[in-house]
């Protein structure tokens, strides 16, 4: 599968390397939910910088991932949405609410740091 | 100016078929009476109060050039030189406020002046009573094609200027400025249409990525009216910015525009709005301060 999954302190970082099939998206969702539990991770970052398209299926999967992992005690941040992808998503009225988005990995880690060390889930 | 070359093909530059001898005769007549006809033409122009923005001697020198070009065009059947001159002239007089009807008016006046002169000259020709008709047959199509050429050149030139200005406005009016680290402002000036809104969103997102912006202040003080379409575009821009991790603040909605948006029933609830640019920047500073590396004190202000 073309997703690199790294562990960084209390965070899990999933870097999607290329467009995924629907089946792979589902597998990723299950895998991440498992890992977050096993690793007792507090944060999950999904890097989608390599994706040229985020369709409704992927958007929904990302939301589900966030909700699932949240139940297991981790906050999710989506990072690396490209300008073109953002425009297309907005035009197709796909939104990632209530997901957090950040520019890149750096920013994503900062957001998680802020969230987790303050306990204010609304921060963005 | 490649635009100009391509436009040239639109103008009909084929000369009507005429009897060369008659044409020669005609052109000779117009050359011989150049002074008088030119005077007459200027007199008629002044009488009709055309070209009122130009000085009399200025009119005279332009008129001379047009007259000579006109006769040459009649003689050679090629309007290219005249066309060139007409474009040139248009470029000079359009900025001074000369209108299309004036340009068409003076060309038609010249046509009439010359036709009248031909009429007077050949009417009493005893040798060939039919000559006048044939002369006019040669003259009229050529003269009409010249009038069309000048008119079209003028309008073309005008359109070219309008296009250039539109381009300039488009470029000028969508700057994305960095105020400080992580903070951009996007002052929108002028009329927003769909194409511009899209371009604007693209520029904004590009700038967010390049400057690693966290907060964007979109100022619409310079936008006169906002309708449903434009409002939707703004909402989309804000949402797209959010997907890239930047919060957007909308400022400068006038009371009239706010009223319109409420009347339209548009939901701007997902967008943070602040009255003016100053307030927007202050709010942005607050957001940036709270999104700086963890500080306990800041967290209290964060939950809104």
Boltz contact constraints between the chains, C-beta under 6 A:
constraints:
  - contact:
      token1: [A, 81]
      token2: [B, 243]
      max_distance: 6.0
  - contact:
      token1: [A, 81]
      token2: [B, 244]
      max_distance: 6.0
  - contact:
      token1: [A, 83]
      token2: [B, 205]
      max_distance: 6.0
  - contact:
      token1: [A, 83]
      token2: [B, 206]
      max_distance: 6.0
  - contact:
      token1: [A, 86]
      token2: [B, 205]
      max_distance: 6.0
  - contact:
      token1: [A, 86]
      token2: [B, 240]
      max_distance: 6.0
  - contact:
      token1: [A, 86]
      token2: [B, 243]
      max_distance: 6.0
  - contact:
      token1: [A, 86]
      token2: [B, 244]
      max_distance: 6.0
  - contact:
      token1: [A, 87]
      token2: [B, 201]
      max_distance: 6.0
  - contact:
      token1: [A, 87]
      token2: [B, 240]
      max_distance: 6.0
  - contact:
      token1: [A, 90]
      token2: [B, 236]
      max_distance: 6.0
  - contact:
      token1: [A, 90]
      token2: [B, 239]
      max_distance: 6.0
  - contact:
      token1: [A, 90]
      token2: [B, 240]
      max_distance: 6.0
  - contact:
      token1: [A, 101]
      token2: [B, 243]
      max_distance: 6.0
  - contact:
      token1: [A, 101]
      token2: [B, 245]
      max_distance: 6.0
  - contact:
      token1: [A, 102]
      token2: [B, 245]
      max_distance: 6.0
  - contact:
      token1: [A, 103]
      token2: [B, 212]
      max_distance: 6.0
  - contact:
      token1: [A, 103]
      token2: [B, 244]
      max_distance: 6.0
  - contact:
      token1: [A, 103]
      token2: [B, 245]
      max_distance: 6.0
  - contact:
      token1: [A, 107]
      token2: [B, 245]
      max_distance: 6.0
  - contact:
      token1: [A, 114]
      token2: [B, 294]
      max_distance: 6.0
  - contact:
      token1: [A, 117]
      token2: [B, 294]
      max_distance: 6.0
  - contact:
      token1: [A, 118]
      token2: [B, 299]
      max_distance: 6.0
  - contact:
      token1: [A, 120]
      token2: [B, 299]
      max_distance: 6.0
  - contact:
      token1: [A, 120]
      token2: [B, 302]
      max_distance: 6.0
  - contact:
      token1: [A, 120]
      token2: [B, 303]
      max_distance: 6.0
  - contact:
      token1: [A, 122]
      token2: [B, 303]
      max_distance: 6.0
  - contact:
      token1: [A, 123]
      token2: [B, 302]
      max_distance: 6.0
